[in-house]
Amino acid sequence: MNGKEFRARRKRLKLSLQEFGKLIERHSTQVQRWETGKWPIPKYAIICLERFEQDYLCPTCLRPIKEKV
């Protein structure tokens, strides 16, 4: 997965850089660097994104991230 696809998928979940970063315990700047291709996207971030897409749940608290659209 490249940064452009990662960003599109994050936006589909209606999560800001800050919100996504907070959910995976990373600074929004790191997420932005993955999305712009400055840094490679770590496997754990891809797994988290996929998990959010499947369940729409925060893995640490198991509550809905946001209301599904």
Beta strands, then each sheet from edge to edge (+ up, - down):
end
